[in-house]
Amino acid sequence: MASRAAVKKRLRAEGIEFLLVQFVDVTGSAKVKMVPVSALDDAVDEGAGFAGAAVWGSGQGPHSHDMLARIDLDSYSRLAWQPNTVRFAGDLFVDDESYPYCVRTNLKRVLAEAKAQGYIFNVGMEPEHFLVSRGEDGSIRPWDPDGVDALAKPCYDYRSMSPAMAYLQDLTLALNALDYGVYQCDHEDGNGQYEVNFDYADALTTSDRIIFFKMATSQIAKKYGAIATHMPKPFADRTGSGLHAHFHLAAARSGKNLFIDNKDERGLGCSELAYHFIGGIMHHARALCAITSPTVNCYKRLQLGEGLYSSRSGFTWTPAFITYGDNNRTQMIRTAGPGHFEDRAFSAAANPYLALAAYLTAGLDGVKRGLEPGEPNLGNMYERPAAEIAKAGIKVLPQSLSEALEELRQDELVQSALGPIAEEFIAMKANEWAEYDRQVSRWEVDQYLTSL
């Protein structure tokens, strides 16, 4: 852990003048106060004050006492686009007591419970996102200053990626200056869509990094006249953006990956512990979906039937079925290597603190109860006949936020992973669905105005 003296020395050496004291609301949005570097001690000991009712899911009203965000010195993150400023992630306190509605504090609680059982949860997340331009009429289009990103299959294409290379290089340099270990960037399957991959870390560090990544993309993209969006499905005819989660449990003492077993009879190189963990994930998957895909828009990418192919490139690369398999991207969970799973259902809109707290809790429930995931699916789930899927008893991910919320209401185990946040989360998301459901879309007007 970083000492206060060491941090002060670093701040002086780097010429830092301002600090961003940052916490995250229930939606996953970064909230900040800017303070001069001279206020570091106060930010550590007392915290920056916030009116909780001014942000979503705080558990507060206008009468409530201040929430105070106290910074975590280990989260030191210098802003490459504002180099006299450092971001510190914070934990919320009210009346000098740790505040359970803080999503970061909640994840720390769940991680501590896992550590008491002998486990560390290591996670790597893949933040897919789009660069877009917005017209005067409010419409959006893929950011394409050279007019070259128009291929039906633009994934990995050099010419399509070239206009964004300076943006991706700036982003990579900014993150690697903070030891993120960015090891590759690419143009993804949608026009204007990109992905940056960086190293595994423990779940808390990865969550902090994902929030900072979103902050960085929003500001660095501006330099190039683009808007960076982590909206899961900004274009109906293009692949959506996920936040795919790679994960394993490690031994708390040694750090050894406990998911590896080279004698695995299923041939995937995974341990009995690993299979029980994903057994828990699959058992709770429909409730988890409300947290890993928490917006109305998320469900535009988790579609069955023709929805699996509703992309200019041919298919969406998104799961619809609650399955696992080998190195096979049509499964919800693929085995990317021995002891290495990837869940592809996570949406770009997920709040990583809430999503990983719920995910770990569900997985450990599988370990505790010895839940089995069944045999791996090795074929193309996109082409498997519906009757065969039904006969095999394979379940489907929820197809709307409303459906996912109903599953979450019935799953007390997943709710427990959110602590008191669960009630506020469900109420807020139910209101979001109701507001969406009341809207009259342009499609409805075009379809029905003169035909009825």
C-alpha positions, -999 to +999 in steps of 0.1 A: +000+000+000+012+035-009+022+057+021+010+092+024+046+105+025+054+086-007+024+099-025+032+135-015+067+131-028+054+118-061+029+146-064+057+171-059+080+153-084+053+153-111+043+189-106+007+180-096-015+210-087-050+194-085-067+162-074-099+147-086-116+129-057-138+104-075-166+079-066-190+060-088-228+061-087-250+031-092-251+035-129-213+033-132-207+070-139-177+087-124-185+116-100-158+140-089-148+170-070-116+189-079-094+200-050-060+217-049-031+193-041-027+211-007-060+194+003-046+159+001-046+153+038-082+164+041-092+142+012-076+112+029-088+118+065-121+136+060-131+133+024-147+155-003-183+161+005-212+153-018-250+157-015-260+121-020-295+128-033-280+145-063-267+112-077-285+080-086-288+051-062-272+068-032-298+058-006-302+094+004-328+122+003-324+160+003-324+159+041-295+134+044-261+141+059-232+146+034-215+117+018-177+121+020-154+104-005-121+094+011-094+087-014-075+054-019-039+064-022-032+032-043-055+045-070-031+073-081-039+080-118-024+110-135-045+125-163-025+125-195-049+150-210-046+173-179-011+164-166-012+187-136-041+166-122-043+132-105-075+111-101-079+091-068-108+066-065-127+071-032-148+052-008-179+069+007-184+076+043-214+092+062-211+105+097-176+090+098-188+054+091-183+034+059-214+039+037-229+006+024-245+023-007-210+029-021-205+005-050-168+004-044-172-003-007-197-030-015-173-048-039-146-046-012-170-063+012-177-092-012-140-095-020-131-096+017-157-124+022-141-144-006-106-138+008-118-152+041-126-184+022-091-184+007-098-168-027-088-138-047-109-129-077-087-120-107-104-103-136-095-088-170-122-068-189-123-059-225-139-024-229-153-022-264-165+012-274-174+034-304-161+067-317-190+086-332-198+120-347-231+138-340-250+159-366-269+191-359-301+171-359-289+149-331-282+119-353-250+099-349-227+082-373-194+063-369-165+087-366-148+084-400-128+116-408-112+100-439-143+083-452-127+049-453-144+030-424-173+015-445-165-022-448-192-047-439-165-066-421-141-039-408-127-060-379-089-058-378-088-039-411-058-016-413-073+011-435-104+013-414-083+016-382-058+040-395-077+073-388-080+061-351-044+050-346-033+084-331-063+082-307-055+046-298-018+054-293-025+084-271-048+062-250-023+034-248+005+057-237-018+073-211-028+039-196+007+023-198+021+053-179-001+040-151+011+004-155-021-009-171-001-032-193-020-025-225-009-053-249-031-048-279-057-025-296-079-033-326-107-021-348-137-042-338-166-057-358-186-025-361-177+006-381-161+031-356-158+004-329-125-002-310-112-024-282-082-020-259-069-049-239-048-045-207-035-068-180-055-089-155-056-076-120-077-082-088-114-073-093-111-040-074-081-027-094-098-038-126-130-019-117-110+012-109-092+009-142-124+005-162-139+037-147-107+056-155-106+041-190-140+056-197-129+089-183-098+088-206-116+078-237-141+106-233-114+133-231-088+119-255-114+113-282-123+150-281-088+159-293-098+142-326-132+156-329-149+124-319-173+113-291-163+081-273-194+062-263-198+030-242-234+027-251-239-010-258-258-007-291-256+028-307-264+014-342-291-011-349-273-027-379-239-030-363-224-052-336-228-039-300-202-032-274-194-057-246-173-056-215-162-092-217-149-105-184-120-129-182-116-144-148-103-170-124-100-176-086-065-175-072-053-188-038-053-159-013-019-169+001+001-180-030-017-163-059-019-196-077-046-200-103-070-225-088-090-230-120-062-249-138-062-287-139-041-303-167-058-337-160-093-323-167-114-352-182-134-327-202-103-316-220-105-279-212-077-278-186-101-267-158-104-278-122-134-291-103-135-257-085-137-239-118-166-260-130-185-255-098-179-217-101-194-215-136-221-239-124-231-211-100-229-185-127-251-205-150-276-212-122-279-175-115-273-162-150-308-148-157-307-127-125-271-117-130-281-103-164-300-074-148-266-063-133-242-072-162-266-057-188-283-030-167-299-007-194-327-009-219-302-006-247-282-036-235-309-060-247-306-048-283-274-069-283-286-100-264-311-111-291-323-146-301-331-159-336-324-135-364-309-111-338-278-133-337-272-123-373-285-087-373-252-071-381-236-058-413-207-082-407-229-113-407-234-120-369-233-102-336-206-121-316-230-119-287-244-148-267-281-155-262-280-189-245-267-198-210-240-222-220-203-227-218-179-244-241-143-246-254-126-217-273-159-208-289-174-173-291-210-184-296-211-195-260-219-173-230-188-185-213-159-197-235-127-214-222-100-191-236-073-214-222-066-238-193-081-223-161-092-192-181-129-184-187-144-154-206-180-144-200-192-126-232-226-115-218-213-085-199-224-052-215-203-021-220-229-004-198-222-026-168-211-009-135-180-031-129-181-028-091-217-041-090-213-066-118-182-083-103-196-083-068-227-102-081-207-124-103-183-135-076-211-142-052-230-163-077-198-183-086-190-190-050-225-202-044-218-227-071-186-237-053-204-240-019-232-261-034-211-281-058-232-270-088-224-287-121-225-268-154-229-300-174-208-310-204-194-282-225-211-272-258-186-275-286-207-265-316-220-233-331-248-222-309-260-197-335-268-226-359-282-251-334-319-258-341-343-242-316-360-276-309-327-292-301-318-264-277-351-267-260-348-305-257-313-301-242-328-278-215-306-249-224-319-217-209-320-183-227-307-150-213-335-124-206-346-106-237-355-073-220-345-053-189-380-059-175-375-097-178-341-095-162-353-074-133-381-099-126-354-126-124-333-105-100-364-098-078-366-136-073-329-143-067-321-134-031-285-147-034-277-122-062-295-094-044-274-101-013-242-094-034-254-058-037-264-053-001-288-024+005-280-012-030-302-039-045-335-023-035-325+011-050-310-006-081-342-025-088-365+005-082-344+027-104-341+002-132-379-005-131-385+032-135-361+032-165-380+004-181-414+021-175-402+054-190-388+036-220-420+015-224-440+047-226-421+062-255-434+062-291-406+055-314-400+067-350-404+030-361-439+029-346-449+061-364-436+049-397-452+015-393-486+024-380-494+061-388-511+054-421-515+017-421-542+015-394 
